[in-house]
Amino acid sequence: MTGRTETPDPEAGAAHAILAPTLHGRIALITGGSRGIGRAIGLKLARHGADIVVNYLRHRAAAEETAAELRAFGVRATTVRADVGEPDGVRHLFAAVRSAFGALDILVSNAALGVLRPAMELEPKHWQRTLDVMGRALLLCAQEAVPLMEGRAGTIVSISSLGSTRVIPHYAGPGAAKATLETLTRYLAVELAPRNVSVNAVSGGIVETEALKPFPNRAELVGRAEGSTPWGRVGRPEDIANVVYLLCQPEARWICGQTIIADGGYSLVG
């Protein structure tokens, strides 16, 4: 770790303090929103006044706990169990959004899944499921979300990773899926800009979440990031959430189809 002193986060220590409600009246759906980066994004957007739909698949208790934390900011929050890797699951999710809110302003495609194996050991079912949850899900969710954004300034943000462009051991499946997600982000951005929908992606480096636990080389990845990142630490879910929040601001709408790398400079020197 370095001896660098970081600028204090003005929101730190005020977990339930509502700041200027810059997203007041806006409705956000976060897929995979019960834990980790998804949870952090929900808290960030709710802190600034957005109502939140927390999508989850397996972790119901965590989803309900997150929703309770969101409501503490004085916003509306609901949970929806749905598998975004399946077309029926996506349809069910958006039926629930329509029923609860009748509209949508922000879609964060965050749900992730992938088998950590070398490319030569991947089975077809692993490959397909990973692409469905991270690549196809963005497409299907966007197709359902855009009609709910009509007449509103819509925002779509997909969550990617450096594995889309860099070779990370055991990450062939998820890396290919993230590359698909980033490519689709560019196509959607061009197609949807005339409909007043902004589309971008956020890519983090090594972010400390439960998703790191299955990596057989976790200690090596974290150690390398701590030693190579100019800020001297791995990423935190809040680091990604802050960038998503910025992309939801009106001032960011000239950013179109970009993958914003938020990794503390790791990809520059790591």
Sequence and secondary structure as in RCSB ss.txt:
>XXXX:A:sequence
MTGRTETPDPEAGAAHAILAPTLHGRIALITGGSRGIGRAIGLKLARHGADIVVNYLRHRAAAEETAAELRAFGV
RATTVRADVGEPDGVRHLFAAVRSAFGALDILVSNAALGVLRPAMELEPKHWQRTLDVMGRALLLCAQEAVPLME
GRAGTIVSISSLGSTRVIPHYAGPGAAKATLETLTRYLAVELAPRNVSVNAVSGGIVETEALKPFPNRAELVGRA
EGSTPWGRVGRPEDIANVVYLLCQPEARWICGQTIIADGGYSLVG
>XXXX:A:secstr
         TTTT TT     TTTT EEEETT SSHHHHHHHHHHHHTT EEEEEESS HHHHHHHHHHHHTTT 
 EEEEE  TTSHHHHHHHHHHHHHHTS  SEEEE       B GGG  HHHHHHHHIIIIIHHHHHHHHHHHHTT
TS EEEEEEEEGGGTS  TTBHHHHHHHHHHHHHHHHHHHHHGGGTEEEEEEEESSB SGGGTT TTHHHHHHHH
HHHSTTSS B HHHHHHHHHHHTSGGGTT  S EEEESTTHHHH 
